């Protein structure tokens, strides 16, 4: 196997909602005639291109990501794959409780997981970008257990289908039970948003949630 050539650069981005640190770029051995590029950074979601083989590959990636996280005392918050072909980006969110992840956690995890992906050929095909990030204060909520964990928090979310004539909401997540979100829309900071979405309490099936995230409170 050809040697791994790495170029490291560190950067700090301060914002009221998230601190993102470490950027790693690596030229990894060619896979299918392309070079795998790895980078430690941040994210947004889009499903991988369709096909059972693609779904299977992502399941394998998830298993490896979980395995490496557990061995390092970390939590795999979730992962997502964006784009297709040489424009693919695999984003992995890791966390540590309590205290969150550090620069060193991010760097160490990226090295370990990238090596196993390479050895097990977990992401076959063209070049791809690997990004590792903490979930952040404005973390995305992917799984039912995420909504359960953050009941009582301020959230924003969009739905696949209209709910009371609207698809975009922000409010206090009162509870998550029976695969349904109960959200108090009266607890929203923006008057413009409050007017657009209406008032009261809305109950939304988890299956109708397209994407969701926390709204930081200070």
N, C-alpha and C positions, 0 to 999 in steps of 0.2 A: 504494500500500500504506500502510495507516495506520501511524503511528509506534509504536515499541516502547516501552512504559512499564515501567520496572524498579524494583523495590524490593529493595535489597540489605541483608542483615544477616549478620554474621559470628558464628559460634559455635564453641566448642571443647568437645569431649567427650573426656575422658581416661579410658582404661580400660586394663587390662593387655594387651589384645589389639588395640586399634585406636584410632587418632586420626582423628576425622572433622571436617573443617573446611569452612567456607563453606556457606552456604545462600543460594540465589538464588531469588527469586520474581519472575516476570515476567508481565504481562498482555500477551499477544501478539494480533495481529489475529484477529478471529473466524474460525473455520473451521467451515463447516457450521452456522452459528448458535450456535456455542459458543466460549468463550475458552480458548485453550491456556495452561496454567499451567506454568511451568518452575521447577524447584527443584534445587539442588545438595545431595545428601545421600547416603543409603545404602539397603540392599536385601534382598530375598529372592525366590525364583523361583516363578512360576506361568505356565503356557503361556497364550498369547493365545487368544481364542475361536477355534473351529475355522472352517475355510473356506479355500479356495485363495487368495482375494484377501487374507486376513489374512496368510497365510504369505508371499505375494509382497511385501506391504508391509514385513514384517519383514526380508526379504532386502534390500530397498532401504535400509531404515534401517541395517542392518549395513554395507552398502557405503559409505554416507555416513560413518558413525561411524569406519570404518577409514580412509577417505580423509583425514578431518580429523585423526585421530590421527597418521598418517604425516607429514602436512605440518607437524605441530607437534613432531616427534621423540618422540612418545609411542607406547605400545603399547596397542592395544585388547585388554584382557584378555577381555572378553565383554560381552554385553548380555542383558537379559531384560525381558519385558513381563508385567505383572501386572494382573489385573482385566479389566473390560470396560466398555463405554459410557463415561460421564463419569468413572468411577472408575479408568480406566486409568493405570498408572504405568510409564513406560519408564525402566529403570535401566541406566546405562552405566558399566562399570568401566574406568578407564584406569590405566596404570602407566608408569614410566620406569626404565630400567636404565642405570647404577646409581643408587641414591639415592631412588627413589620420586617421587611427584608432590607438588607444593607447593600452597599456597593459590592462587598465581597461575596455575599450570597448570590447576587445577580451574575457576577463574573464566573464564579465556580460552577453554578448550575448550567450556564450556557456552554462551558467547556465540556462538562460531563455529558449533557444530553445530546449535544451536537456529535460527539464521538460515537455514542451508541446509535444514533440515527444513521450515521455513516456506516458503521460496522454491520448493522442489521438491515441496511438499505430500506429504511422505514419510509422515506419520501422519494420514491423512484421518479425518474423522468428528468425534466429540464431543471435548470438552476432555480433556486428559491432563496428567499430571505428569511432568516430566523430571528425573531425578536423576543426578548425576555423582559418582562415588566412586572412591577408590583401592581396590584389592582388599583391603588390610589384611593384618595378620599371620595372621588366621584366614580367609584368602581361600578362596573357593569354587573347587573344581576342576571345570571344565566340560568340557574337551576332552582327548582322549588326550595331546596334547603337554603339558598341565598336569601329568598324572600322571607322565609321563616326566621332566619338569623337576624334580619334587619327590620323586623316588625317594630313599628314605632318611629321609624326614620322617615325623613322627607325623601320622596322618590319622584322621578319623572319617567314616563313610559309612553310608548306608542302602541296602538293596536292594529291587528291585521284588518279587522272589520270595524265599521263605525259603531260607536257606543254613544247613544243619545246625540247622534249627529256629529260626533267628533272622534278624532283618532289620536290626539295628543293631549296628555294630561300631566298634571303635577299636583302632589298633595301628600298628606301624611298616610303612610301605610299602616292602617289600623291593625290588620291581621292578615295572615295567609293560612287558610285551612280549606280542606276539601278541594284542593286545586283551584282556589279562587282568591283573588286579591280584593280586599276591602280597603278603599282609599277615601280619606276625608279631603275633599277638594277645597274646603273652606280654609285649610291651612296651607296657603300658598303666598309667597312673598310679593309677587308681581300683580298689581291690579289689572294690568292688561291681560295677563294670563288667566286671572280669575274670571274676567268678563268673557273671555273666549271659550273657556271650558265649562262654565256654569258652576253652580254651588251644590252643596250637599255631599252625600256619600255615594260612591259608585262601586259596584261589584263587577269584577271582570274575570272571566275564566282565564287561567294560566295559558291555555291553548290559544287564546286570542292575543296574547302579548307578543308583539314583534320584537321589541327591544326595551330594556329598562336599565336605569342606573340610579345611584344615590345622588342626592343634591346636598353638598356639604353645608353644614351649619356652623357658624362661628359665634 
